[in-house]
Amino acid sequence: MPQAPLIGITSDVHEGRTRVSRTYARAVSLAGGVPVVLAPPGSEDADRLALAHLDAIDALVLTGGDDPRTEPFGVPTDPRVTPVEASRQAYETALCRLALERDVPTLGVCLGMQMLALCAGGSLDQWMPDSTPTHADHWGDKAHTVRPTGDATGGRIEGGVVTSHHRQAVSDAGSMRVIATAHDGVVEAIDLPGHRFLLGVQWHPERTEAEGLGLGLYVALVNACV
């Protein structure tokens, strides 16, 4: 039998400990992949370990978390955000850039989508309460609709209901393409044309009931490894 693809899942760092919700591993397993949790190293080893890890896996899931620090991308970080742990950001920045360059199948979830956009030359709306009258619709896991844009070719994203929990949003996807938005125009999904599978979504598909917006995205990621 052919070996199931190894899917690397990034993890958070909290008080010196690595942690990740098991819902990601469960979704990867149900989709036919073998989940492998990736622990971020110290910042000084980020590039080396990111390269070694990508050499060892077949695809990548960039998980959710706190807010990116934007100084590395040329923009001051809004003081009201909750910054992601520094070594995690350095490591995932290296992973994102390598995934973009090497055509590694990648699914970015929430923070993961925002990191993909930043590494593709895009930018963030760092504090939605200042810019989006309906910002409360995206906080506290409230349900709202998403709909494909005119660029959503190939049926990768379908319309439906998701929940999300974020106070930042992608304002510019850089070299990536916006393929879905919320009812109020907030960017909900981005991809990269010509890449085997490089998709970012603002919601959590591993916690979404609708097949096409949930487990189906993990199935597509695993299938892209074949």
MARLOSE-505011 format. One record per residue: x, y, z of N, C-alpha, C in turn; residue in three letters. Coordinates in steps of 0.1 Angstrom, whole numbers, plus 2048, in hexadecimal, padded with zeros to 3 digits. Layout:
BEGIN
XYZXYZXYZALA...
//
This chain:
BEGIN
8087F480080080080080980C800MET8058177F980D8237F980C82A807PRO81783080B819836818810843818GLN80984582380185182580B85D827ALA807868821810874822812879830PRO81D87E83482088484181C893840LEU81489784980F8A58498148AC855ILE81D8B58548228BD85F8188C7864GLY8168C887180D8D18788158DA881ILE8148E787F81C8F08888158F1895THR81D8F489F8188F58AD81B9028B3SER8149058BE8169128C58209108D0ASP82591B8D682E91B8E18289238ECVAL82691D8F8820924903827920910HIS82D92A91683592892383F91D921GLU84691D91585191491384C90690EGLY83F90490D83A8F79088348F88FBARG8368ED8F38308EC8E68228E68E7THR8188EC8E080B8E68E18038E98D4ARG7FA8E08D17F18E18C57E48DA8C8VAL7D98DF8C37CC8D88C47CC8CB8BCSER7C78C08C27C78B38BC7BD8B38B0ARG7B48BE8AF7AB8BE8A47B28BE896THR7BE8C58967C68C58897CA8B7885TYR7D08B088F7D58A288C7C9899888ALA7BE89B88F7B289288C7AE89587DARG7AD8A18797A98A586C7B389F861ALA7C08A08647CA89B85B7C888C85AVAL7C68858657C58768657B887285ESER7AD8798607A18768597A287884ALEU7AA8818467AC8858387B687B831ALA7BC8728397C58688337D386A834GLY7D787583C7E587883E7EA87384CGLY7F787484E7FD87185B80187E861VAL7FB88286C7FE88F87380C88E87APRO81489887882189987F8218A7885VAL8228A98928238B68998318BC898VAL8328C889383F8CF8918418D989CLEU84C8D78A484F8E08AF8588EB8ABALA8558F88AD85E9028A986B9028B2PRO8769048AC8839058B38859138B8PRO8919158BE8959238C189692B8B4GLY8949388B68949418AA8A193F8A1SER8AC93D8A88B993C8A08B992F897GLU8B192589A8B19198928A5919888ASP89E92388789192388089391E871ALA89C92586A89E92285C8A391385AASP8AC90F8628B29028608A88F7863ARG8A08F986E8968EE87188A8EF868LEU8868FA86387B8FB85A87F8F384DALA88B8F584888F8EE83C88F8DF83FLEU8958DA84A8968CC84D8888C684FALA87F8CD8558718C885786A8C784AHIS86B8D18418648D083486A8C582BLEU8778C282D87D8B68268778A982BASP8728A983786D89C83D85E89A83BALA8578A48388488A28378438A4828ILE8378A18268318A28198288AE817ASP8238B382281A8BF82281A8C6830ALA8148D28308158DA83C8088E0840LEU8058E084D7F98E78527FF8F285CVAL7FC8FF85880090A8617F490D86ALEU7F590B8777EA90C8807E791A884THR7DB91B88B7D79288917E092C89DGLY7DE9398A17E593E8AD7E394D8AFGLY7EC9538B67EB9618B87EF9698ACASP7F29768AD7F497F8A280298089EASP80598189181398388C819990890PRO82599089482D99D8948309A1886ARG82D9AE88382F9B287583C9BA872THR8449BC87C8519C387A8599BB86FGLU85A9AE8708629A786685D9A9857PRO8519AE85684B9B184984A9C0846PHE8519C884E8529D684B8479DF850GLY83F9DA85A8349E285F8349E186EVAL8329EC8758329EB8848269E2889PRO8289DB89381D9D28998149DB8A1THR8079DA89F7FD9E28A77FE9DD8B6ASP8009E78BF8029E38CD7F69DC8D4PRO7EB9DC8CD7DF9D58D37DE9C68D0ARG7E79C18C77E69B38C37EC9AA8CEVAL7EA99D8CD7F19938D67FB98C8CDTHR8089908CE81298A8C581497B8C7PRO8169748BC81A9668BC8289658C2VAL82B95A8C98389578CF8439598C4GLU84E9608C78589648BD85E9588B6ALA86294E8BD8699438B685F93B8ADSER85293B8B18499348A884793C89BARG84694A89C845952890851950887GLN85D95088D86994F88586994287DALA86593788486592A87E85A929873TYR84E92E87684392D86C845937860GLU84C94286385094A85785994384ETHR86393B85386C93384B864928844ALA85B92284B85391784484B91D839LEU84492883B83C92E831844932824CYS84F93882685793C81B85C930813ARG86092681A86591A81385991380CLEU84D91281284290C80C83E9137FFALA83F9217FF83C9287F48469267E9LEU8539257EC85D9237E285E9157DDGLU85B90B7E585D8FD7E28508F57DEARG8458FC7DD8388F67D98348EB7E2ASP8368ED7EF8328E37F98238E57FCVAL81A8DA7FB80C8DC7FE80A8E180CPRO8038EC80D8018F381A7F38F881CTHR7EE8F68287E18FC82D7E4905838LEU7E19128377E391B8427D691E848GLY7D591D8557C891E85D7C992B866VAL7C19348647C094086D7CD94886DCYS7D59478777E294D8787EA94886CLEU7E993B8687F093585D7ED93C850GLY7E194084E7DE9478427E4955842MET7E495C84D7EA96984E7F996884CGLN7FF95E85180E95D84F81195A840MET80995283980B95082B80A95D823LEU8009658277FE97282080A97B822ALA80E97C82E81A98483182698082ALEU82997382A83596D82383396E814CYS82797080F8259728008259817FDALA82998980682A99880381E9A0806GLY81499980D8089A08108089A881EGLY7FD9AC8237FC9B382F7EF9B0836SER7EF9B58437E39B284C7DC9BF850LEU7CF9BE8527C89C785A7CA9C3868ASP7D29CA8707D69C587D7CC9C6888GLN7C29CF8867B89D18917AA9D488ATRP7A39C98887969CA88178C9D3887MET78C9D48957829DE89B7839EC896PRO78F9F08917919FD88B78C9FF87DASP78B9F48767889F586777C9EE863SER7769E586B76C9DC8667609DD86FTHR7559E486C7499E68757449D8879PRO7459CE8717409C187574B9B887BTHR7559BE8817609B688775B9AB891HIS7519AE89874C9A58A274799889CALA74499888F73F98C88974B982887ASP75798688976397E88876A97A895HIS76397D8A076997B8AD7609728B5TRP76596A8BE75D9628C77579568C0GLY75D9518B57589458AE7499478AAASP7469538A57389558A0738950891LYS72C94A88E72A945880728950876ALA72E94F86B72B95886072E951853HIS72995784872A95183B738955834THR73C94C82C74794F82274294B814VAL74895380B7449507FD7509527F4ARG7509497EA75C94A7E075B9567D8PRO76795B7D57689677CC7689627BDTHR76996B7B47699687A67769617A2GLY7819627AB78D95B7A878E94D7ADASP7839487B478493B7BA7819307B0ALA78A92E7A778992479C78C9177A2THR78690C79C78A8FF79F7828FA7ABGLY7799027B17718FD7BC7788FA7C9GLY7849007CB78B8FD7D77849027E4ARG77D90D7E37759127EE7679137EAILE75E90F7F274F9117F074991A7FAGLU73D91F7F773792780173191F80CGLY72F92681872992082372B927830GLY72992183B72A927848736922850VAL73D92B85674992885E74893086BVAL75192D87475393688076293A880THR76494688677294B887774953893SER78195589678495C8A37919648A0HIS79097089B79C978898799987897HIS7A398E89B7A299D89A7AB9A3890ARG7B299A8887BA99E87D7B5998871GLN7B899D8657B39978587BE99B84EALA7BE9938437C69958387C09A1830VAL7C89AC82E7C39B78267C99B7818SER7D59B08167DB9AF8097E29A1809ASP7DE9998007E398B7FF7F098A7F8ALA7F69957F48039957ED80298D7E0GLY80B9837DE80B97B7D28019707D2SER7FA96F7DD7EF9657DE7E296C7D9MET7D79647D87CB9687D27C09667DCARG7B79707DD7AB96F7E67A19677DFVAL79D95C7E57939537DF7869527E7ILE7859587F37789587FA779964804ALA76D96980676B97481075F971818THR75E97982475297882C748981827ALA73C98182D731989829734998829HIS73E99C8317429AA83274F9AE82AASP7539A482275F9A781A76C9A3820GLY76C99F82D77999A83377E98E82CVAL78B98E82979298382279197682AVAL78C96B82578A95F82C793954826GLU79795481979F94A8147A8950809ALA7B494A8087BE94E7FE7C59427F8ILE7C99437EC7D19387E67DC93D7DDASP7E49347D87EF9387CF7ED9317C1LEU7E99377B77E89307AA7F592A7A5PRO7F491E7A080091879B80790F7A5GLY8049117B28099087BC8018FC7BEHIS8078F07C18008E47C37F48E57CCARG7F68EB7D87EC8EE7E27F28F87ECPHE7EE9047EB7F290E7F57E69167F8LEU7DF9138037D29198067D391E815LEU7CD92A8177CC9308247BD933826GLY7B892F8327AA9328367AA939844VAL7A19428467A194985279994285DGLN79193885978A930863792923866TRP78C91B86F79390E87278B90386CHIS7908FD8617898F285A7888E6862PRO7928E486B7918D88747868D887EGLU7808E487F7748E68887688EA881ARG7688E887475C8EC86B7558E0866THR7478E186873F8D586473E8D3855GLU73C8DE84E73A8DD8407468D6839ALA7448CC83274F8C482C7588CC823GLU7528D481A75A8DC8117628E7817GLY75E8EB8237668F682A76D8F0836LEU76C8E38387728DC84477B8D2840GLY7788C58437818BA8407858B9832LEU77C8BD8297808BD81B78C8C4817GLY7908CF81F79C8D681C7A88CE820LEU7A78C682B7B28BD82F7B38B2825TYR7A88AD8207A98A28157B08A8809VAL7AD8B48057B38BA7F97C28BC7FCALA7C68BF8087D48C180B7DC8B380ALEU7D68A98107DC89B80F7DD897801VAL7D28997F97D28957EB7DC89C7E3ASN7E08A87E77EA8B07DF7F88AA7E1ALA7FA8A17EA80789A7EC80988F7E3CYS7FF88A7DC80087E7D48068827C6VAL
//
